Amino acid sequence: MAGEVSKYAMESAYKDVERDALARTTAQENPKAILLGGQPGSGKSALAAEAIRELRANGGAVVIDADRMREENPRYKQLSREDPQHAADRTQKEAGEWATRLTLAAVENRRNLVVDGTMRSPENIRDLTTRLKEQGYEVEARVLAVNPETSVTRARLRFEEQVAERGTGRFVNKEQHDNAYNGMVESVRALERDKLTDSVRVYDANQRQIYENSQERGEWKRRAAAVEVLEQERGRAWTHAERRDYVSALDDINTLAKQREGVRDNVTYTVGTVAKNDAKDYSNVNEAARAFRDAKAEDQPYVIRTERLPNGRESASTPGQTTYTEKDGVREYGKYIGGNDEALKRAYADALRPEQERTARPVLADRDELAAKLEAARNDLARFEQTPAYQRAQAFDQLTKREALERHPDLDGAYKQLHDIKQSWTPQTSQGQRETSYFNARAELSEQLHRGRVPEGSVTVDESRRVIDMAASHRGLVVRDAQELKQDVKGEVVATSSHHALVKMSDMVAVRYEKDGLDRDVRVGEKVTIQHGNEKSQVYEQGKEPARENARDVGRDMGR
C-alpha cells in the first residue's frame, strides 16, 4: 500500500531529482527566474518549454514543477493507481516540500530558474519573488489567461492519454483546478501593484503574448493592466476554432474513457457455453474476459466477437474457444483466446492473474456526464455555425471579395484595410515583402472576425453606398434613398455597411439610410419603425413607436 513507502525511498527519490537538475545546468553571475502562472490544463508545459529554450544558451535552467516531481515520488506512483482522483491532494505536502528544497538548492548554486506553478497563493509568490530579488535574480512573470472549461478539458484529456499509454495518469480534480484558477487573479494583481517582478507577460490559450509590461527605474512603462487583460481573455466568447477543438477534445476523452473501462461502442462480445446452450452479450472487454474465465471448461465456453463496421455491416469471429484432449476415455479441457483482438487478450491474461497482481485501472464514474457534455458541445457548435458572426468570417476566408461583400457588406472596412496596404507599396517593395504584409494583415483580420469583431477602415460614404447597393442587388431588392423618400418606414434591417443601413420594407423594395442620419445604431435582423426627420430620423422597435403627431422631430429640435 502507499503508506508503506519508506522515508529512505522518498529521500533517495528527491536526491535523484536534485542531482539531475544541478548536473544539467551551470552557475550564472546574473541568474534569471521565469515564474509561470496558470491553472492545471492551461498550457504551462508549452510555455515552460519556450522559457527553457530561451535560457539554454546561458547555463540552462532548473525547472521547478511540483507535478512533474510528483511523478518521481514513489508514494504518488502507488496512489495514482489506487486513488487517482485524490493522489495529487494526498501528496500535495510532499510536492510542495520538494519544490521548495529544489528552489533553495538552485538559488544557492546560482542557477537560472523556470518555476512552473499555478500562482494560486499571492503570499507564496510574494515570498518567492522577494527571496529571488535579494539573491540578485532578474524576475519575470509569464501568465496564461485561459477559460476554465478549456483547461479542465485539457487536463482530463492529458489524464486519459497518460492512462492509455502507461496505465496511470495525473488526475486534476475540480477543487485543485478551481483553487488555482481563482487564486491566480489576486497573485497577478499583486505582481504589478507591489512591483514583485521586473516584467509581466500575459498569454492566451495558444501561448500567444497579449500583454507585456516591464519596469524602468522602478516604475512600470505602461499602465498596470495585467489583471484586466487576464479577466477579459478568460471571459471572452469562444471562436469557431475553439468550439471545434473543444468538441474534438471531448470526443477523444469519451473514447479514451470507454477504452479505459474496457468499453468499445462498435464491438460486442458474446460469451456462452456449448453444453448449456446459453449466451450473454458484453460491451465491456474486461467483463467478457472474466465471464470466459469463470465458465467451466467442461461446458465448452466460447467468445464471439462482433464488430460493427463503418459501412453498417458486421464482422464476426470466435477468438475465445475451448479445446480438449482425450486419454483413456477422459477428456481434459483447455480455454484460450486467439485472433487479433489485443484488448481481449490483455484482459483475459489480466483476469487469470492473482487479484493482487492484476492491473489497477483508475475508476471514474462519469461516462454519462462526459457523454452529455459532448452532446451539448456539439449542439453549441452547430448553433454557432448558424450565427451571422461565423458566416461573415467564413465568407471573408472562403469567398471572393465581391461575393463576400454582397452577402456581408459590413466587411467593407476589412477590405478597405487590405486595399490601403496595397496602396502603401512602392516600386521598391519586393514581392516577398508585399506577400508578407498582405497575408499577415489578412490573417489578423480573419482572427478579428472569428472573435466576433467587425474591422473598421477608412471607407468613404460613396464606397459604403456602393457596397450596400451591391448587397441590395444580391438580395433582389430595389433601393430607395431615405432622403429622397422622406417618409416613415417600417421594415427589417437586412444589411449594414460602414456608413449605411438597408431596411427592407417589402418583398422588392428596401430603403437605404445613412447611419449619421439615424438617432441610434441599428443591427441586422432588427425590425424597426423609422420616423423621418429633417436632420435625424428616429428609430423605434417595431410596434413601440409613438403616434406620428406625438413624435419629436429631432432635426427641428436640434435647430432650436
N, C-alpha and C positions, 0 to 999 in steps of 0.2 A: 504494500500500500504506500501512498505518497508520504505518510508520516514517518516511514522507516528510513528515509534518506538521511545519511549521517552528516554531521557538521563538517567532517573532514571532506566528504564528497562535495559539499556545497562550496567550501573554501577553495578546494582544488579547482572546481569549475570556474570560479571567479578569477583566480590567479591566471588560468589559461587565457581568459578574455583580456585581462590587463596586459599580460606579457606580449600577446599577439598585437594589441593596439599600439604599444610603445615601440615594438620592434619594426613596425611598418612605417613609422614617422620619425622626423628629426626635429631637434630643438630649434626654435626661432628667436632671434633677438627682439623682434616686434610681432608677437603672435596675434592671430586674429581669431575671433569666435563668431560663428554664424549661428544664431538661435532661430530655430524653425518653430512655427506655431500653427496648429490646425487639429481639429478633432480627428479621431480614428476614421480612416477611409477618405480623408480629404485630398490625399495625394502627396504626402510629405516625403515618401520614398523617392519620387522623381525629383523633387526639389532638393532633397539631400544629395542625390547623385550628382546634380549640377553643382552644388556647393563643393562637393568633394573634388570634382574635376577642376574647379577654379583654384583650389589650394594644392593640387597635386604637384605643381612645379615649384612650390615654396614649402617643401617639407612634408606635404601631405596633411592629413587631419585625423585626429582621434574622433570617432563617431560615438556620441552618447545617445543610444537608442534603447530605452528600457524594454521595449517589446522584443527587439532583436536579441538583447542579452538574456531575456526571459527564456528564449528557446535553447539557451545553453544551461539553463537551470534544471538539474535532474528532477526536482520535485514538480516543476511545471510540466516536464515531459510526461510524467505519470498522470498528473491531473488533467492534461489535455485529452487523455483517452477516457479517464474515469468520469470527469465532470467538466466538459469543455466550456459550458456556459459560464462557469464560475472560476475556471482555472486562473484567469488573469487577476481577478479580485483576490483570490486566495494566495497569490504570490506577489501582490502589489507591494507589500512592505519590503520583501527581498529585492524586487526590481528597483525600487527607489534607493535602497542601500547600495546596490551595485552601481547604479548610475552616479550616485554621489561620490563613491570611492574612486570610480574611474575618472570623474571630472577632476577631483583633487590630485590624482596621480598625473593627469595630463597637464594641469596648471603648474604643478611642482616641477615638471620636466619641460616646461615652455613649449608645449605642443599646440599647434592650431587645433581648434575645436569646431565640430559641427554637432550642435545639440538638437536632436530630433525629438521634440516634445510637443505637448498639446497646448502649453501656456494656460492651463486651466486655473493656476493659482498666481494671482498678482504678487503675493508675498514672496513666493519662491522665485519668481522672475526678478523681483527687486533684489533679493539676497544674492542671486547668481550674478546679475549684471554688476552689482556693487563690488563683489569679490573679484570679478574678472578685471574691472577697471583699475582696482587697487593693485593688481598684478601687471598692469601695463598693457592689457589687451585692447585692441580695437574691436568694438562690439557692434554687430549688425543684426537686426531682426528681420526675418522674412516670414510673412504671414499668409496663410491660404484662406480666401473667402469662398466658402463652398456651402451650397444649400444642404441642409441636414439630410434630406431624403436621398440626395446623391451620395453623400458619404456613408450613410447607413447601408445603402445598396452595394457600394463598392466594398465595404468591409465584409459584408456577408458573402459576396462573390469570391473574395480572396479566401475566406474560410473554406467554402465548398471546394474551390480549386485545390487548396492545400490538402484537404481530406482525400480528394480523389487521387492526388499524386502520391501522398506518403502515408495516408491513414489517419493523420491528426492535423489539426489546424488551429490557428489563433482566432478564437471567437471573441467578438466585441459585443457585450450586452448593452441594452438600451441605457442603463444608468451610467455606465462608463462613457458612452458616446455623448449623452446629453450633458453630463457634468463638464466635459471638456468643451463642448460647443458653447455652453452658456458662460463658463468661466473665462473663456478667451477674450470676451468683449472688454471686460474691465482691465485685463492684462494689456491689451493693445492700447487702451486709453492711457494707461499709466506709462507706456513706452514714450509717448510724446509729451504728455503732461509733465512728467517728472524727469524727462530727459535721461531715461535709463540707458539708451543706446546711442551710438553715434549716427546711425541711419536706420530707416524703417522702409520696408518694401511690402506691398500687398499684391498678391497674385490671385488669378481666378482659378477655376477648377481645371483648366487646361495648362496651368503653370505659366500663363501669360501675365507679365507685370502690368498692373493697372494703377499703381500709385508708388511714388518714391519721395522720400524726404530725408534730408541729412542736415547735420549741424555744422555751422561755420562760426568759429569764435564763440561757441556756447549758445548760439541761437539757431533755431530752425530756419532753413532757407525759404520755406513757404508756410502758409497757414496749416496748422496741425489738423489733418482731416482723415487720419488712418481709420479711426472707428467709423466715421461717416461712410467712407468708401467700403469698408468691411460689411457694414449692415446693408448698404444699398445692393452690393453684389450678391450677398446671401439671399436677399428677398426679391430680387428681380424675377420676372416671368421667364420661364424656360423657352429656348428656341426650339425649332422643329428638330434639329440635330440632337439636342439634349433630351427631348422627349423620346426620340427614336432610340438613342443609346440606352435610355432608362428601360424601355421595353425589352431591348436586346439583353441587358444585364439580368432583368427579372426572369426572362425566358431561360437563360443559362443557369440561373440559380435554381429554378424549378426543376430543370433536367438533372442537375447535379445532386440536388437534394433527394430526388427519387432514386437515383443510382446509388447514393449513399445508403439508402434504406432498402436497396435491392429491388426497386420498382422500375419497370420499363413499360411505358404506355403501349408499345406495339408488340409486346411479347407476352404470351400466356403459357404457363407450364401446367400440364395435366399429369397428376400423379395418381396411379391406380395399381391394381393387382389383377393378375390373370385368374388366380384361384378364387377370389371373392367377386370378381367381375364388378368392382367398384372403382370410382374415379372422382377426383376433385381438382378444380382449376385454381391456380395461384398466379397472381400478378407479381408477387414478391419472390425473387430468386432464392433468398435465404430460407423463407418458409417452405418453398418447394424442396430445397435440398434437405431440410430437416425431416420433412414428411417421407422422402425417399429413404433416408437413413433409418427412420423409425419403423418402416414397414418390414415385416418378417420376410426373410429371403425365400423361405419355402413357399410363400404366397406368390412368388414371382412378380415383384413390383416392377414398374416401368415409369419413365418420364417421357411425355410427348411435348415437344417444344413447337408452338405455333407462332409464327411471326407474320404480322400484317404488313405487307409491302406498300410502298408509296402509290403503286398503281391500283390499289384496292384488293389485290389478290392475297392469298395466304400461302405461306410456305411452311410445311410441317416436317419434322424429323423426330427421331426417337433416341435422344442422347443417353437416357437412363435405361439400362437393361439388366436382366438377370441371366446368368449362365449357370450351368451345373455340370458336374461330372458324376458318373455313376460307377460304383465299385461294389461288387458282391450284393447287388440289388439295393444299395443305399445311395441316395443322391446327396451330394454336397453342393449347396448353392452359393453363389457369389454375385454381388452387385457392383456395377461400375458406371461411371459417367464418361462417355466418349463424345465425339463430334467436335465442333469448333466453337461452342459456347464457353468462352473462358470464364465468364462471370459465374456460370453454373458450376464449372469445375472447381473454381476457388471456393465457392460457397459450400460445396459438398466436402471438399478437403477440410475446410474450417469446421464443419459440423461434426466430422469424425474425430477431431482433436478433443482431449480432455477440456472441460469447461475453463479451467484456469489458463489454458494455453490458447484459447480462441482469440481471434482478432477483435479488439474492442472498437466498437463503432459509436461515434457521437450520436446521441439521440436527441432530436429537436422536433417536438410535436407541433409543427406549424405549417405543414404542407397545404392544408386548406386555406390558411391565411395567405400564404405565398401565391396560391393559385388565384385567389380573389384579387390580390394586389396586381397581379399580372393582367387579369381581365380588365380591371379598372384603368390601368395604364394604357392598354390597347384602345379602349374606348375613348380615353382622353386624347390620344394621338389622332384617332380618326376624326374627332370633333375639331381638333386644332387644324387639321388639313383642309377643313372647310371654311376657315376664317379668312377674312379679307387680307389680313396682315401676311399670312403664309402664302396665299395665292399671289399677292403683289410681289413678294420676294421671289417666288418661283418664276413669275413672269420675267423679272429682271434677269434672273440667272439663265433662263432657257429660251426665251423668245427674242425675236429681232426687236430693235428699238421701236419701230413703228407698231408692231403687234403688241408690245408691252404697253406703249402709251395709249393705244386705242382702248385697251382694257383697264388700264390704271393710269390715268392722266396725272395723278399726283406723283408719278415718277419723274416729272419734268425737271425737278430740282436735281435729282441724281444724274440724269443725262446731261444737264447743263454743266455740272461739275466736270464730267468727263470731257465735254466739249471745251471747257476752259483750259483743261490740261493740255489738250491737243493744240490749242491756240498759243500756249506758252512755249511751245517748241520753236527752236530757231534752226537755221540751216546747220549749225554746229552740233545740234543734239543728235547723238548717234542713235542708230536703230535699237541697240541694246538698251540705251537709256530711255528711249521712247516706250519700248515694251514694258520695261520695269515700272516706270512711273504710271503707265496706263493700267496695267493689270494689278498693281498694288492698290491703286485707287478703287478699281472695280471690286476687288476683294473686300476692301474696307466698307464700301457702300453696301455690298451684299450682306455683310455682317450686321450693319446697322438695320437693314430691312428685316433680317431674320430675328432681330431683337425687338421688332415692332416699332422702330423709329423710321420716320419718313425724312430722308435727307432734303435739305433746302439748298437752293442755288440762286445765282444771280439771274433769275428768269425775268424777262421783261413782261409787261402787261400784254403786248402783242403776241409774244411767244406763248404765253399762258392761254390766250384766247384761241390761238390756232390749235393748241393741243386739246382744249375742251371741245372745240368744234369737231375735231377728228374723233373724239370719243363719242360724241352725239351721232355722228355719221355711222360709226361702227354699230351703234345700237338702233339704227334705223329711225332716228329722230330728226325732225326739222327744228332748227334753232331759232328762237325769237330772243332779241336782246331786251333786257328788263327796262333799260332807259328809253327805248323806243316804244315798248308795250305800255308802260306807265299805268299798270293796273294791278290789283291784288291777284295773287296766285296761290292756289292750293296744289300740293303735289309731293313727290318723294325726291329727295336728293339722291341722284344716281351716280354722280361723279364730281370730283373736285380736282383742280389743278392749283398751281401756286397762287394765282390771283382770282380764280373764278370758281363758281359752283354751278352745277347743272341740275335744274329742278324739272322733273318730268311731270307735266300737268295732264297729259292724255296719252293714248297709245302711240300717237305720232308726233306730238309736239313737246318740246322742252324749252324752258326759259333759262337764259344764261345771265348770271348775276356776277358783278364784280364784288369780291369779298369786302372791299373797303366801303361798299355801298350798303352793307348789311350791319345791323346793330349788334350782331353776335356771330360767332362761328357756327357753322353747320357741319354735320358729318354725314357721310354716305349711309343710306338706309333710313335716315330720319324723315318722318312725314311732317311737313310743315305747312303753315299758312304764312305767307309773306305779304304784309300790307305795305303798299307802295308809299314812299316818302320822297319829297323833292331832293333831299340830300342823302338821307339814310332811310332804308326800308326796315320795318320792324318784323322780326322773325318770331313766330309762336309755334309751339307744339300744336299740331292739328287738333282742332276741337276745343282748344283752350284760348283761342284768340278773342279779344273783346269785339263788341259790335263796332262797325266801322265808324259810326258817328262819335263813339267814345274813345277811339284810338287816337293816340298822340302822334302828330307829325313831327318826327324827330328833327328833320331838317329845318322846319319852321321854328321849332322851339330853340334850336341851336342858334338861330339867327337873331333871337331876341336880345 
